[in-house]
Amino acid sequence: MRIIAEKKGGIGFLYGFVAAVGIFMIGVSAKEEEPAIFIAGLIVTLLGAAILAGVLMTPKRIISLDDSGMLILHFCNKTISPSDITDVSYYRASSRGFQYEWGKLTITTRTDKYKCNYVANVELVSKELTRLMYDQQNANQGGYPYEAYR
Amino acid sequence: MKVLAHRMTSPIFIYGFLTLLGISILLVASGEMQAGMITGGALITVFSGYIFIRGLLVPKDIISIDENGMLILHFCNKTISPDELTDISYRDYSRYAVYPGRLEITTEKDVYKCSFVADVEKVSKELTRLMHESRKAPSYTQETR
């Protein structure tokens, strides 16, 4: 079995810290009796906790390829063949115009669409899945003639 | 001949407008002799003007495919075969209209980069499809199993 995609490490710590800051703000607001700090703390806590929950629910191994060439999508407990894939898209997480290596992966098959966030090296993963998809299609069809896309 | 990639226009308009804004600030500030505004106006003019001119230098049709299946890269005046392609990458900033989409085409010999590509993800997928379809032998599948 070969691992194709893994979860980006460190995001859980980051958003855990954000949620902790929010809880600290709520604590300060209770002591100082400041409703504005309480509301800000509540928003920060809820946002941090929601993202943290999403990160924790994502498995460490997101996608792997088994010995029979089937793709195991651990994040949704599905097994698909690379030839079922019709499209692979990705979006790199960004902040103020700077793009990170991790991001969101979308795998489209003939019947379903699978989305997973916090994928490490999402561009490379997308390229690998695209390569597997085309290799499988080429293997099934014996290659594409040039005339097919002219 | 089929055009695969067009130039995006919205960032060019935005940076053209910002350049004009920078020039206006410069004109107003130089009349009133305000050093801070002159510096700000000059920075906006130089930064926006640079991106604006770079955008204008990109041809309207960036990549097309001719009747023989050859890819014509108009932005660098090169013609390559799809089977020469080894990698296609893109940077899609479409969520932020002010950042131009960038395409990177890697062949066995060279790397060609072009910014201001409209629908850069779609273009990248089309080029990736052409690249993989031009490779008839399924060489990778056996290795991965």
Interface residues (C-beta under 8 A of the other chain):
Chain A: R2 L65 D67 S68 G69 D87 S89 Y91 R92 S94 G97 Q99 E123 K127 T130 R131 L132 Y134 D135 Q136 N138 A139 G142 G143 Y144 Y146 A148 Y149 R150
Chain B: I65 E67 G69 D87 S89 R91 D92 Y93 R95 Y96 Y99 E121 K125 T128 R129 L130 H132 E133 S134 R135 K136 A137 P138 S139 Y140 T141 T144 R145
